[in-house]
Amino acid sequence: MQNNSFKVPLIQSAILLGVVILLLAIVASSGGENSPGFFSSVGNLILFCIGMSVSLIVSIAILFGVFLAAVAMVAPDQAASMAAHIKRSFICQNQCS
């Protein structure tokens, strides 16, 4: 099985996800009738992007926790080694030996 077989669908899904996020950002940053102008929309867009980033990080952390809890129900030693590997990967970021 080639590694390139998933390249095109991955790129297509990334483009689709980017378009959806862009549309959500446009909707979130569009003010009401009493909007003071362009800079308010840019400020709302920046706040939206920050909020999306924080919520994405929290969601991924929760998914890691649920996955490790499910693995721990079957093999606690394997879950502990996975958690240690994930912790080492995030703390060292390929700089530790």
N, C-alpha and C positions, 0 to 999 in steps of 0.2 A: 504494500500500500504506500502510495507516494504521499509526502508531506504537502505537496502543492495542491492536492485535491480539495483541501479545505480553504485555500487561499482566497478564491473568488467569492464564496459565500460569506467568509469572514469580512472581507472588504465591503461587500454589499450590506451586510448587517450593521457594520460600523457607520456607513454613510446614512443608512436609514435611521439609526439611533441618533446621529448628529443632527439630521433634519428635524426629527421629532423634538429634540432638546432645543434646537433653535426656534422652532415654532412655539414651544412652551415659553421660552424666554421672551419672545416678542409679545405674546399674550400677557405674560406677567408684568412686563415693563410698560405696557401701554396704559397710560393714566386715564382718568375720567375726563369729564368736560372741563373741570377746573384745574387741569394740570398746568403747572407753571412753565413748562417748555421742554426743550430737548434734554437739558442736563438732569432733569428729574427722571426722565426715561432711562438715561444712562445709569444713574444711581440705582434705580430699581433693578436694572439688568445686572449690575454688579452684585447687588444683594442677593438676587435670585441665583446667580452662579455660585456664590459663596454658600448659600443654603443648600443647593444641590450637591456641592462637593462634600459638605459636612454630613448630609444625610446618606450619601453614597458610602462614605467611610464607615459610618455607624452600621449601615445595612450589611456591608461586607464583614464587619467584625462579628455581628450577630450570626451570620451564616457560618463563619468559621467556628463559632462557639457551638452552634447546633450540630455541625458536622463532627466536631471533636467529641461532643457528648454522645452522639450515636455510635461513634467508633469505640468510645470508652465502655459502652454497654456490652460490646462484643469482645474487645481485647483492650483492657486497660493499659497494659504495657506498651502496646502499639500507639495508643492515643497519647500517652505521655511522651513517647519519642517524637511523634508528629508535632506536638505542641512545642517541644524543645527545639525542633528544627525550624518551625515557623518563627519562634521567638528569636532564635539565632539569626535567621535570615533578615528579619526586620531591624534588629539591633546592629548587626555588623554590616549589612548591605555589601557583601562581597569584599570587605576590607580585612576581616579577621581571617586567621589561618586555620 
